[in-house]
Amino acid sequence: MAETPEPSSATKEITQYINVNNAKLVAFAMVIIFIGYHSTLHFKYGNDSCKRLMTDGRFPGREQWQPYGCMMHKYTKADARMCMHYISYWGGHNHFTFVGDSRIRQLYHNFFSLIADVPVSEIESTAERKAHHDLHFSDSKINIKIDFLWHPMVNASMYDVYYKWLKSDQPSTRPNVVITGSSTWAIKMFNGSASAIKNFHSNLTMIAEMYNKLKDSTKVFWMLQDPVQEEKLIESRKMITNKQINSYNKIAVTALKDTAATIWSSSQKVALGMKGDLSEDGLHVNTPALKIDTQMLLNMYCNNDMNHNDGSCCNSTEQTTTLQVITGIGFLACIAISVGMVAYRRRVRRILNKARLAAEMSGQNGSVIQTDYNSAFYEIFTSLAKLGLIMVYFYLCDRTNFFMKENKYYTHLNFFLPFVYTSLLHRDQTDEWKGWMQLVILIYHLTGASKVLPLYMHIRVIVSSYLFLSGFGHFCYYWEKGEFSFFKYCKGWRQGPVIWRHRSHELRRVVEVLFRMNLLVVSLCFTMNRPYQFYYFVPLISFWYIVIFVFMAIPPHVTAVSSEASPVQYLYVILKFVALIAIISLFYLSEVFFEKVFLMRPLKALFVTSDDSIKEWRFRWQLDRLSPLYGMLFAFGYKVLVRYKIIRTDGTESLFSYPISWILCGLSLISLASYTIFSLLCNNKYQCNDVHSYLTFLPIVSFILLRNIPGFFRTRYSSFFAWFGRISLEALPSKSHYPSSLQVPSFTHVLVEFTV
């Protein structure tokens, strides 16, 4: 086995500054800056995400609207009808009224088409008839009523509409939401005269009084007028200029500034962003813009009642649970204790320094009395205090609206551009492997690349690689160590406490590994009020670690030492693998058996989501059910090949003879190319996921062979990626959507043996 080459002086100089401690300092400084920046924004503009949704936003991509500071869920027909049904079920009524001209009627038709459970042909025929008349729609299944009231001008006729609602004997007949707006007809009828603008202002001011009186039952949204394409307007509409529209919009903002009505200005910005795509007549808005406006309305109305992870606009934060309060108090106590201990430690140091200085001045050589300060408690409480501060930051990011949020929008540029930021250096290969995988996964989730099926499938291989490495590393560890004190502990429980204190005790190691894997996730569960399965990767890899330990610990115990003494023991390992494959197949084929086992109490709480469903765990489990097994089989084969000196791991030579090495490298390239072709030809995620568990072995092993067969590649590393690999627990995102990954112990030093 060759030794890992020493890093060059240039590498040492770089890694002296690129390290975890400096990264923490930079991250901490950035957090402080972000907190100060967002605090200023909240102080200046408030914390109403609904207001931000209806007032501002931008286009990060074509026909993709991003509200300012919040996430907008994309409602399908099923989502929209489910929202209406849910609100109706809890005693609410869904009544939308659109009041205005043909532009408002356009929005009515688009909103109606998304909600209505009727054929498209009927929707289109409804849109064509009764151009200047009121329109009505109702659906008793979801208790919804949608009206369009033809009132193209702000005048007494429009005033009467609100007056009738106000004087109605049945307030429940009033609409929940009113969307209104007008100006183009006034511009057209009065040929853009200044007196028409004055009448518009006085009439709107009078109607605004009705908005204030109806505010307890009805929420009114005044749509600012969208721009027009003047060159496309017919002769009778030439007076409707953008200058006139801007004048009316300014009057509307002024008249409604201190009223109960909400100025809906983001719809105008959507139209401005799509100004080049207006309809043929230059007046009416195109369908993509109307769809975005409809999505804004549904996000405004539904988000607070629906459980959409990507719908933070108009969504109030969750109420803090008792468990979260207790967790917060615990962390706060740790922070207070640690601050006191730090102050006490500094005070003791000052006293000791003064005593030492006095002793030196008096010429005494006696030693200064040392304090009985317990450094272990200091380390524990300061570490818990740091963890508490991290949890506070996570809570601010995930459970509150303090930090503004945005949806993920995928573009090829956003996904591939971050890869050019990195440079290759030389460092340990295993950490390098984990490091570049983590960076790819981070970029994948930050850019929303899950929508691209080939990228999704390659990321699935990366996730499977972590489980593969876990199976490989833990198998190799127990194969070399050959100690399974769990059963010894059960047999000799009287000596258990004594054995436990030895670091070589395997039961202690199992507990330490599981603790290290789950500490952050359990803290997140308590802090964020989320179930254990929300961070699915940690439960998954913890489960497989226990499976691997039990696999190796159940008699007959086969280790490197015992197999060298009796090669027949290889057969026992093969029989164990056959039994494990049979058990995995049983769990996969029988959904009833799977649920009976994992829904047993008290295990149930570990495997169900917040809605008491085990479907998420079953999906994740079966998707990568064979990846740890592949890693164990690969480790077993590797150990056998090393035992009989078929693999040469010393020096910079190839692992195999040159003909075999070239053949294996060629086959590996073909396997990687074949998997890429498969991911490009695969039709949908369901089809790809069905065969993923069977095919993932090929790209993983192909990468390992290509990376390690040539001695030149095997002995060279990237310190940049390896540095990221050492902070894997913090680097990988959580399920929003990817689980927090972890630093899997025990396999790093074993893989080095293979990779060098």
C-alpha positions in Angstrom: 0.0 0.0 0.0 1.5 3.3 -1.1 1.6 6.3 1.2 -0.4 9.4 0.4 1.9 11.9 -1.2 2.7 15.0 0.8 1.0 18.2 -0.5 3.3 20.6 -2.3 4.3 23.9 -0.7 1.9 25.8 -2.9 -0.9 23.6 -1.7 0.1 24.1 1.9 0.1 27.8 1.4 -3.4 27.7 -0.2 -4.9 25.3 2.4 -3.5 27.5 5.2 -6.1 30.0 4.3 -8.8 27.8 2.8 -9.9 25.9 5.9 -12.9 25.3 8.0 -12.0 28.0 10.7 -11.7 30.7 8.1 -14.8 29.6 6.3 -16.7 29.8 9.6 -15.5 33.4 10.2 -16.5 34.4 6.7 -19.9 32.7 7.0 -20.5 34.3 10.4 -19.6 37.7 9.0 -22.0 37.2 6.1 -24.8 36.1 8.4 -24.3 39.3 10.5 -24.4 41.4 7.4 -27.5 39.7 6.1 -29.3 40.0 9.4 -28.5 43.7 9.5 -29.6 44.2 5.9 -32.9 42.4 6.3 -33.6 44.1 9.6 -33.3 47.4 7.7 -35.7 46.2 5.0 -38.3 45.1 7.6 -38.0 48.3 9.5 -38.4 50.4 6.3 -41.0 48.4 4.3 -42.6 46.1 6.9 -42.9 42.3 7.0 -46.1 41.7 4.9 -45.3 39.2 2.2 -48.8 39.5 0.8 -48.1 43.2 0.1 -44.8 42.3 -1.6 -46.6 39.7 -3.7 -49.1 42.3 -5.0 -46.7 45.2 -5.5 -43.3 44.1 -6.8 -41.4 41.4 -8.5 -39.2 40.6 -11.5 -38.7 38.1 -14.4 -35.7 35.8 -13.7 -36.6 33.8 -16.8 -39.1 34.0 -19.7 -42.7 33.8 -18.4 -41.4 33.1 -14.9 -42.4 35.7 -12.4 -40.6 36.1 -9.1 -42.5 38.2 -6.4 -40.2 40.3 -4.3 -39.1 38.5 -1.2 -41.4 35.5 -1.2 -42.1 32.2 -3.0 -45.1 31.8 -5.2 -46.6 28.3 -5.6 -47.8 27.3 -9.1 -51.4 26.2 -8.7 -52.8 23.5 -10.9 -56.5 23.0 -11.4 -56.4 20.2 -8.7 -54.5 22.5 -6.3 -56.9 25.4 -6.9 -60.1 23.2 -6.4 -58.5 21.6 -3.4 -58.0 25.0 -1.8 -61.6 26.0 -2.4 -62.9 22.7 -1.1 -60.7 23.0 2.0 -61.8 26.6 2.8 -65.4 25.5 2.3 -65.0 22.5 4.5 -63.9 24.7 7.4 -66.9 26.9 7.1 -65.7 29.5 4.6 -67.3 30.6 1.4 -65.5 31.3 -1.9 -66.9 34.3 -3.7 -64.8 36.2 -6.2 -66.2 39.2 -8.1 -64.4 40.9 -11.0 -65.6 44.5 -11.6 -64.5 46.5 -14.6 -63.9 46.5 -18.4 -62.8 44.0 -21.0 -59.3 43.7 -19.4 -60.8 42.7 -16.1 -63.1 40.3 -18.0 -60.0 38.7 -19.5 -58.7 38.0 -16.0 -62.1 36.6 -15.0 -62.0 34.1 -17.9 -58.5 33.0 -17.0 -59.3 32.6 -13.4 -62.5 30.8 -14.2 -60.8 28.4 -16.6 -58.4 27.3 -13.9 -61.1 26.8 -11.2 -64.0 25.4 -13.3 -64.4 21.7 -13.7 -65.9 22.0 -17.2 -64.7 21.2 -20.7 -62.3 23.6 -22.4 -64.7 24.1 -25.3 -67.4 25.3 -23.0 -65.0 27.7 -21.3 -64.0 29.1 -24.7 -67.6 29.6 -25.8 -68.4 31.3 -22.5 -65.5 33.7 -23.2 -66.8 34.7 -26.6 -70.4 35.5 -25.7 -71.9 38.4 -23.8 -69.0 40.8 -24.3 -70.6 43.7 -22.5 -72.7 41.8 -20.0 -72.4 40.4 -16.5 -71.1 36.8 -16.3 -71.6 34.3 -13.5 -70.3 30.9 -12.5 -70.9 28.7 -9.5 -69.8 25.2 -8.4 -71.5 23.7 -5.4 -68.9 20.9 -5.2 -66.3 23.3 -3.9 -68.8 26.1 -2.8 -67.4 28.7 -5.1 -69.0 31.6 -7.0 -67.2 33.7 -9.6 -68.9 36.8 -11.0 -67.9 39.4 -13.6 -69.8 42.7 -13.4 -69.5 44.9 -16.5 -68.7 48.4 -15.2 -66.1 49.8 -17.5 -66.1 53.3 -16.0 -65.7 54.6 -12.4 -69.1 56.3 -12.0 -72.4 56.1 -10.1 -73.1 52.7 -11.7 -70.0 51.2 -10.1 -70.8 53.0 -6.8 -74.2 51.3 -6.7 -72.6 47.8 -6.8 -70.7 48.4 -3.5 -73.7 50.2 -2.0 -76.0 47.3 -2.6 -73.4 44.9 -1.0 -73.2 47.2 2.0 -76.9 47.5 2.5 -77.6 43.8 1.9 -79.5 42.0 4.7 -77.3 39.0 4.3 -73.6 40.0 4.6 -72.6 36.5 3.5 -73.7 37.3 0.0 -70.9 39.8 -0.3 -67.9 38.6 -2.2 -64.7 37.6 -0.3 -62.5 39.2 -2.9 -63.2 41.9 -5.4 -60.8 42.6 -8.3 -61.5 45.9 -10.0 -59.9 48.4 -12.3 -60.7 50.9 -15.0 -59.5 53.8 -17.2 -59.4 52.9 -20.9 -63.1 53.4 -21.4 -63.0 56.8 -19.8 -60.0 57.8 -21.9 -61.8 56.6 -25.0 -65.2 58.1 -24.2 -63.8 61.5 -23.3 -61.0 61.5 -25.8 -58.3 61.8 -23.1 -59.6 65.1 -21.7 -58.3 66.6 -18.5 -61.8 67.0 -17.1 -62.3 63.2 -17.4 -59.3 62.7 -15.1 -60.8 65.0 -12.5 -64.1 63.1 -12.6 -62.2 59.9 -12.3 -60.5 61.1 -9.2 -63.6 62.4 -7.5 -65.7 59.3 -8.4 -63.0 56.9 -7.2 -62.6 58.9 -3.9 -66.3 58.5 -3.3 -66.2 54.7 -4.1 -63.2 54.3 -1.8 -65.4 55.1 1.1 -67.4 51.9 0.3 -64.1 50.0 0.4 -63.5 51.1 3.9 -67.0 50.2 5.0 -66.8 46.7 3.4 -63.3 45.9 4.7 -64.5 43.5 7.4 -66.2 41.2 4.8 -64.6 42.0 1.5 -61.0 42.5 0.3 -60.7 44.8 -2.6 -57.8 44.8 -5.1 -57.5 47.7 -7.5 -55.5 46.7 -10.6 -53.3 49.4 -12.0 -53.8 49.6 -15.8 -51.5 47.7 -18.0 -49.6 49.4 -20.8 -50.7 49.3 -24.4 -48.9 48.9 -27.7 -49.9 52.2 -29.3 -48.8 51.2 -32.8 -51.3 48.3 -32.8 -54.3 50.2 -31.7 -57.2 50.8 -34.1 -58.2 54.3 -35.0 -61.0 54.6 -32.4 -58.5 53.7 -29.6 -55.6 55.9 -30.6 -56.3 58.3 -27.8 -55.5 55.5 -25.3 -51.9 56.2 -24.8 -49.5 55.0 -22.2 -49.1 58.6 -21.0 -52.9 58.7 -20.3 -52.8 55.3 -18.6 -49.9 56.4 -16.3 -51.9 59.6 -15.4 -54.9 57.5 -14.4 -52.7 55.1 -12.4 -51.2 57.9 -10.5 -54.6 59.3 -9.7 -55.7 55.8 -8.5 -52.7 55.4 -6.2 -53.3 58.8 -4.7 -57.0 58.3 -4.2 -56.6 54.8 -2.6 -53.5 55.4 -0.6 -55.0 55.5 2.8 -58.1 53.3 2.1 -58.8 49.6 2.7 -58.2 48.8 -0.9 -55.0 47.1 -2.0 -53.2 48.6 -5.0 -52.3 45.7 -7.2 -49.2 47.0 -9.1 -47.3 43.8 -9.7 -49.8 42.9 -12.4 -48.8 46.0 -14.3 -45.1 45.1 -14.0 -45.9 41.6 -15.4 -47.5 43.3 -18.4 -44.6 45.7 -18.8 -42.2 42.7 -18.8 -44.3 41.1 -21.6 -45.1 44.4 -23.4 -43.8 43.0 -26.7 -46.2 40.0 -26.5 -49.5 41.8 -26.2 -52.5 40.6 -28.1 -53.2 41.6 -31.8 -55.3 44.6 -30.9 -52.5 46.2 -28.7 -55.0 46.7 -25.8 -55.6 43.4 -24.2 -53.1 41.4 -22.2 -51.7 38.1 -23.5 -52.5 34.7 -22.0 -49.1 34.1 -20.2 -49.4 37.4 -18.3 -53.0 36.6 -17.4 -51.8 33.2 -16.1 -49.3 34.9 -13.8 -52.0 37.3 -12.5 -54.2 34.3 -11.8 -51.4 32.6 -9.9 -50.9 35.7 -7.8 -54.6 35.8 -6.9 -54.6 32.1 -5.9 -51.4 32.5 -3.9 -52.9 35.5 -2.1 -56.1 33.6 -1.3 -54.9 30.0 -0.7 -51.4 29.9 0.7 -52.3 30.6 4.3 -54.7 27.6 4.3 -52.6 25.2 2.2 -49.4 23.3 3.1 -47.2 24.2 0.1 -43.5 24.3 0.9 -42.9 26.7 -2.0 -45.8 29.1 -1.2 -44.5 31.6 1.4 -46.3 34.6 -0.1 -49.3 35.6 2.1 -48.5 32.7 4.3 -48.3 33.4 8.0 -45.6 31.6 10.0 -46.3 28.5 12.0 -47.2 28.8 15.6 -44.4 27.8 18.0 -45.0 24.4 19.7 -44.3 23.6 23.3 -41.4 21.4 22.2 -39.9 24.2 20.3 -40.2 26.5 23.3 -38.5 24.0 25.6 -35.8 23.5 23.0 -35.2 27.2 22.7 -35.1 27.6 26.5 -32.6 24.8 26.7 -30.3 26.4 24.1 -30.7 29.8 25.7 -29.6 28.3 29.0 -26.6 26.8 27.4 -25.7 30.1 25.8 -26.1 31.9 29.1 -23.9 29.3 30.9 -21.3 29.4 28.2 -21.1 33.2 28.4 -20.7 32.9 32.1 -18.0 30.2 31.8 -16.1 32.3 29.2 -16.2 35.3 31.5 -15.1 33.1 34.5 -12.3 31.6 32.4 -11.0 35.1 31.5 -11.1 36.2 35.1 -9.2 33.1 36.2 -6.6 33.8 33.6 -6.1 37.4 34.7 -5.7 36.2 38.3 -3.2 33.6 37.4 -1.2 36.0 35.2 -1.1 38.5 38.1 0.0 35.8 40.6 2.6 34.6 38.1 3.9 38.1 37.6 4.0 38.8 41.4 5.9 35.6 41.9 8.5 36.5 39.3 8.9 40.0 40.7 9.5 38.6 44.2 12.1 36.1 42.9 10.1 33.1 44.0 10.3 30.0 41.8 7.3 28.3 43.3 4.6 27.2 40.9 1.3 29.1 40.8 -1.7 27.2 42.1 -3.8 26.0 39.2 -7.6 26.4 39.0 -9.9 23.5 39.3 -11.8 24.7 36.2 -13.3 21.8 34.4 -12.4 22.2 30.7 -14.7 19.3 29.7 -17.8 21.2 30.9 -16.5 24.3 29.2 -16.2 22.5 25.9 -19.6 20.9 26.2 -21.5 24.1 27.0 -19.7 26.3 24.5 -20.4 23.6 21.8 -24.1 23.5 22.7 -24.2 27.3 22.7 -22.8 27.4 19.2 -25.3 24.7 18.1 -28.0 26.9 19.7 -26.9 29.9 17.7 -26.9 27.8 14.5 -30.4 26.6 15.3 -31.6 30.1 15.8 -30.2 31.1 12.4 -31.9 28.0 10.8 -35.1 28.9 12.5 -35.0 32.4 11.2 -34.3 31.2 7.7 -36.8 28.3 7.5 -39.7 29.0 10.0 -40.0 32.8 9.7 -40.3 35.4 7.0 -37.4 37.4 8.4 -35.2 36.4 5.4 -36.8 36.9 2.1 -37.3 33.8 -0.1 -37.3 33.1 -3.8 -38.5 30.2 -6.0 -35.9 28.1 -7.8 -35.7 28.7 -11.5 -33.5 26.4 -13.6 -31.4 27.5 -16.5 -28.4 25.7 -18.0 -26.3 28.8 -17.3 -27.2 28.9 -13.6 -26.5 25.2 -13.2 -23.2 24.9 -15.1 -21.6 28.3 -14.4 -20.7 27.6 -10.8 -18.5 24.7 -11.9 -16.0 27.0 -13.5 -15.4 28.7 -10.2 -13.3 25.8 -8.9 -9.7 24.9 -9.6 -8.0 21.6 -9.2 -5.3 21.1 -6.6 -3.9 18.0 -4.9 -5.5 16.4 -1.8 -7.0 13.2 -0.4 -9.2 11.5 -3.0 -12.0 10.4 -0.8 -12.7 13.8 0.6 -12.4 15.1 -2.9 -15.1 12.6 -4.1 -17.5 13.7 -1.4 -16.6 17.3 -1.9 -17.4 17.6 -5.6 -20.6 15.5 -5.1 -21.7 17.9 -2.4 -21.1 21.0 -4.5 -23.0 19.4 -7.4 -25.9 18.7 -5.2 -25.9 22.2 -3.7 -25.9 23.7 -7.2 -28.6 21.3 -8.3 -31.0 22.3 -5.5 -30.2 26.0 -5.6 -30.9 26.2 -9.3 -34.0 23.9 -9.2 -32.5 21.5 -11.7 -34.7 18.6 -10.6 -37.1 19.6 -13.5 -34.4 18.4 -16.0 -34.7 14.6 -16.0 -31.2 13.7 -17.1 -29.7 15.9 -14.3 -32.2 14.4 -11.8 -31.0 10.9 -12.7 -27.3 11.8 -12.4 -28.0 13.4 -9.0 -29.8 10.2 -8.0 -26.5 8.4 -8.8 -24.6 10.8 -6.5 -27.0 10.2 -3.6 -26.6 6.4 -4.2 -22.9 6.9 -4.2 -23.1 8.1 -0.5 -25.0 5.0 0.4 -22.6 2.9 -1.6 -19.6 4.5 0.2 -21.3 3.9 3.6 -21.8 0.2 2.8 -18.2 -0.1 1.5 -16.6 1.7 4.4 -18.6 0.1 7.3 -18.1 -3.4 5.8 -14.4 -2.9 5.5 -14.2 -1.5 9.1 -15.9 -4.5 10.7 -14.0 -6.9 8.3 -10.7 -5.6 9.6 -11.6 -5.1 13.3 -13.6 -8.2 13.8 -15.0 -7.1 17.2 -18.7 -7.3 17.8 -19.0 -6.5 21.5 -22.7 -5.9 21.3 -23.3 -9.5 21.8 -20.5 -9.8 24.3 -22.2 -6.9 26.2 -25.5 -8.7 26.2 -23.9 -11.9 27.5 -21.8 -10.3 30.2 -23.9 -7.3 31.2 -22.3 -7.2 34.7 -19.0 -6.1 33.2 -20.8 -3.8 30.7 -20.1 -0.5 32.4 -16.4 -1.3 32.6 -16.3 -2.4 28.9 -18.2 0.7 27.9 -15.4 3.0 29.1 -13.0 1.5 26.6 -13.0 3.3 23.2 -12.6 -0.1 21.4 -16.0 -1.2 22.7 -18.2 -1.7 19.6 -21.5 -0.9 21.2 -20.0 2.5 22.3 -18.8 3.0 18.7 -22.3 2.2 17.3 -23.9 4.7 19.6 -21.2 7.4 18.8 -21.7 6.9 15.1 -25.5 7.2 15.3 -25.2 10.2 17.6 -22.8 11.9 15.2 -25.1 11.2 12.3 -28.3 12.4 14.0 -27.3 15.2 16.3 -27.9 18.0 13.9 -31.0 16.4 12.4 -32.6 15.8 15.8 -31.8 19.4 16.8 -33.5 20.6 13.6 -36.5 18.4 14.2 -37.0 20.0 17.7 -36.2 23.5 16.5 -38.2 23.5 13.2 -41.1 21.4 14.4 -40.5 18.8 11.6 -40.7 15.0 11.7 -37.6 12.9 11.5 -38.5 11.8 8.0 -38.4 15.4 6.8 -34.6 15.0 6.6 -34.9 11.7 4.9 -31.2 11.0 4.1 -30.0 10.8 7.7 -32.8 8.3 8.7 -31.9 6.4 5.5 -28.2 6.2 6.1 -28.6 5.5 9.9 -30.9 2.6 9.1 -28.4 1.1 6.7 -25.6 1.5 9.2 -27.6 -0.5 11.7 -28.3 -3.1 9.0 -24.6 -3.4 8.1 -23.6 -3.7 11.8 -26.2 -6.5 12.4 -25.1 -8.2 9.1 -21.5 -8.4 10.3 -22.3 -9.1 14.0 -24.7 -12.0 13.5 -22.8 -15.3 13.8 -20.9 -16.8 12.1 -18.5 -13.9 12.5 -16.2 -13.7 9.4 -13.3 -11.3 9.5 -10.0 -10.8 7.6 -8.2 -12.9 10.2 -10.7 -15.8 10.3 -10.9 -15.9 6.5 -7.2 -16.2 6.1 -7.2 -19.1 8.5 -10.1 -20.8 6.8 -11.1 -19.7 3.3 -14.3 -21.7 3.6 -15.6 -18.8 5.7 -16.0 -16.8 2.4 -18.9 -19.1 1.8 -20.6 -18.0 5.1 -20.3 -14.3 3.9 -21.9 -15.3 0.6 -24.8 -17.0 2.4 -25.3 -13.9 4.5 -25.5 -11.8 1.4 -28.1 -14.2 -0.1 -30.1 -13.9 3.1 -29.9 -10.1 3.1 -30.9 -9.9 -0.6 -33.9 -12.1 0.2 -35.0 -9.9 3.1 -34.6 -6.7 1.1 -36.6 -8.3 -1.7 -39.3 -9.3 0.7 -39.7 -5.8 2.1 -39.7 -4.5 -1.5 -42.3 -6.9 -2.9 -44.7 -6.9 0.1 -46.0 -3.4 0.9 -48.1 -4.9 3.6 -45.2 -6.5 5.3 -43.1 -3.4 4.9 -45.8 -1.3 6.6 -46.4 -3.8 9.4 -42.7 -3.7 10.4 -42.0 0.0 10.1 -45.4 1.1 11.6 -44.8 -0.8 14.8 -44.7 1.3 17.8 -42.5 3.0 19.0 -40.7 2.8 15.6 -43.5 4.4 13.8 -42.6 7.9 14.8 -39.2 7.5 13.0 -40.7 6.6 9.7 -43.8 8.6 9.1 -44.2 12.2 7.9 -46.2 14.9 9.6 -49.4 13.6 8.0 -48.8 10.1 9.5 -47.9 8.6 6.1 -45.1 6.1 5.5 -45.1 6.6 1.7 -42.2 9.0 1.8 -40.0 6.5 3.7 -41.0 3.6 1.4 -40.2 5.6 -1.7 -36.8 6.7 -0.4 -36.0 3.2 0.9 -36.9 1.3 -2.2 -35.2 3.9 -4.5 -31.8 3.1 -3.0 -32.4 -0.2 -1.3 -29.6 -1.9 -3.2 -26.9 0.8 -3.0 -25.5 -0.1 0.4 -25.6 -3.7 -0.6 -23.6 -2.9 -3.7 -21.0 -1.1 -1.5 -20.8 -4.2 0.8 -20.4 -6.6 -2.2 -17.8 -4.3 -3.7 -15.9 -4.2 -0.5 -16.1 -7.9 -0.1 -14.8 -8.5 -3.6 -12.0 -5.9 -3.1 -10.8 -7.6 0.1 -10.8 -11.0 -1.6 -8.8 -9.6 -4.6 -6.3 -8.0 -2.2 -6.0 -11.2 -0.2 -5.0 -13.2 -3.3 -2.9 -10.3 -4.6 -4.9 -9.8 -7.8 -5.0 -6.1 -7.2 -1.7 -4.1 -6.9 -2.3 -1.2 -4.6 1.4 -0.2 -4.0 3.1 2.6 -5.8 1.9 4.4 -8.9 1.3 1.3 -10.9 -2.0 0.3 -12.4 -4.2 -1.9 -10.2 -4.2 -4.7 -12.8 -2.0 -5.7 -15.6 -2.0 -3.3 -18.6 -4.3 -5.4 -20.9 -6.9 -5.9 -18.1 -6.6 -2.3 -17.0 -7.3 -1.0 -20.5 -10.2 -3.3 -21.0 -11.8 -2.3 -17.6 -11.2 1.4 -18.3 -12.9 1.0 -21.8 -15.8 -0.9 -20.3 -16.2 1.8 -17.6 -16.3 4.6 -20.2 -18.9 2.6 -22.1 -21.0 2.1 -18.9 -20.9 5.8 -18.0 -21.9 6.8 -21.6 -24.6 4.2 -21.6 -26.1 5.5 -18.4 -26.1 9.1 -19.7 -27.8 7.9 -22.9 -30.4 6.0 -20.7 -31.1 9.2 -18.7 -31.6 11.2 -21.9 -34.0 8.6 -23.4 -36.0 7.9 -20.2 -39.5 9.2 -20.6 -40.4 10.2 -17.0 -39.2 10.0 -13.4 -41.5 7.1 -12.5 -40.0 5.0 -15.3 -36.4 6.0 -14.5 -36.9 5.4 -10.7 -38.2 1.9 -11.3 -34.9 0.8 -12.9 -32.5 3.2 -11.0 -31.8 0.8 -8.1 -30.6 -1.9 -10.6 -28.5 0.4 -12.8 -26.9 2.7 -10.3 -24.1 0.1 -9.6 -22.7 0.6 -13.2 -21.9 4.3 -13.1 -20.6 4.2 -9.5 -18.2 1.3 -10.1 -17.2 2.7 -13.5 -16.2 6.0 -11.8 -14.2 4.1 -9.1 -12.4 2.1 -11.7 -11.6 5.0 -13.9 -10.4 7.0 -10.9 -8.2 4.3 -9.4 -7.0 1.9 -12.1 -4.4 4.3 -13.6 -1.8 5.0 -10.9 -1.4 8.6 -12.2 -5.0 9.4 -11.3 -5.0 7.4 -8.2 -2.3 9.3 -6.5 -3.5 12.8 -7.3 -6.2 14.8 -5.5 -8.0 18.1 -5.3 -7.6 19.9 -2.0 -10.4 22.3 -2.9 -13.0 19.5 -3.2 -11.5 17.6 -0.4 -11.9 20.6 1.9 -15.6 20.6 1.1 -15.7 16.8 1.7 -14.6 17.3 5.3 -17.6 19.5 6.0 -20.2 17.3 4.4 -22.6 17.5 7.4 -23.0 21.2 7.0 -22.7 21.5 3.2 -25.5 19.4 1.9 -29.0 21.1 2.1 -32.0 19.8 3.8 -35.1 18.5 2.2 -36.2 21.8 0.7 -35.6 20.0 -0.7 -32.7 17.7 0.1 -31.7 16.1 3.4 -28.8 17.1 5.5 -26.0 14.8 4.7 -23.5 13.6 7.2 -19.9 12.8 7.7 -20.0 9.0 7.7 -17.3 7.8 10.0 -15.0 4.8 9.4 -14.9 4.6 5.6 -12.5 7.4 4.9 -9.3 5.7 6.0 -10.5 2.5 4.5 -11.1 4.0 1.0 -7.7 5.7 1.1 -6.3 2.1 1.2 -8.1 1.4 -2.0 -7.7 4.8 -3.7 -3.9 5.0 -3.3 
